[in-house]
Amino acid sequence: MRQYTCLVATVVTMFGALAAGCGDGAQATGDTSTATDGDATGDGVAADTIEVEQTACTPATGQDGEPVACVGGRLVDEAGAAIPGLKVSACTLQTCIIGETGADGRYRINKLPVAPHKIEVLGQLKGFATMVFYQPTTAGVVATPGRDIVMPTLVDAPVAWAPADGGAVTIAGGMLTLDADPGVLHYPLGTIDKSVLAVELDPLDLPPFDSAPWVGEEAATRVFIVNPFPVFSDTAVAMTVHGAAGVSVGATYQVYTADQLEGVLESAGTATADGAGNIVLDAGAELKTLTTIIVVPDP
């Protein structure tokens, strides 16, 4: 089995880092300590497979003999090449432990609590989208996504979106328009440049979540990753998805977002095609978390 290394893990006491999503530009305000074997080496998961390899955690117990979990995986670019040097955090509502991908794009983070984790890949500083996904864990076993995680490249320039002004921004190559009220937007702690950018993602490249409502509707599902992570709003944000030519007027969609703290999918309401090539968020929808936006057609 292949060997790989990870950065010495850092345990961050919440809520300082978690309120900022452990994201790009975030600054932890809680106490920090170093986990002595967060840089453990171990067996990875075979690339390009959906089979989950059952690799044992090393060590299998914590300092007081309690059971622990581990997470691992491999990050690749859109051409399938490994991405070294990306920070990866595994977070619960109490802690974040941070690792780093090795030369082969693999990461592993040890000595985690046995609980579901939000996995956050801090890609933006290296030209990739920062993404989050959901990872259940099992005591004593290295939990993995079961396949490589494809990191989309950020190609567009950021667009200014000042919280004081709000208003509309069009991002993701002109495919997504978001419109917020003045004074309701929040950026990661420490963010100076109040601007956003986004990339449209092939639904087949979506990382795992606690549910997959797009399965069977991949051809017509639209997915957007918005950075920096997290950007969120106190009030509902209006949304228009462009480039839906040929969609029948009145066609309906379910809209989901990824929770910034736990990585689970949440319903943000419904949207309707206007017959002019747009999918428009319906009145009464509650789109507030602007991280991963998934627009799934109703069957």
JODA-V44346 format. One record per helix or strand of 2 or more residues. SS is the DSSP state (A for helix, B for strand). FROM is the first residue (numbers start at 1). LEN is the number of residues. Records with the same first field share a line. If there is no record, write none. Layout:
SS->FROM-LEN ; FROM-LEN
This chain:
B->3-2 ; 10-4 ; 32-3 ; 42-2 ; 55-2 ; 69-8 ; 87-5 ; 95-6 ; 106-7 ; 117-6 ; 131-5 ; 141-4 ; 149-2 ; 159-2 ; 167-5 ; 176-5 ; 185-2 ; 195-7 ; 222-6 ; 231-3 ; 238-4 ; 252-7 ; 265-9 ; 279-3 ; 289-2 ; 292-6
A->16-4 ; 124-3 ; 203-3 ; 218-3
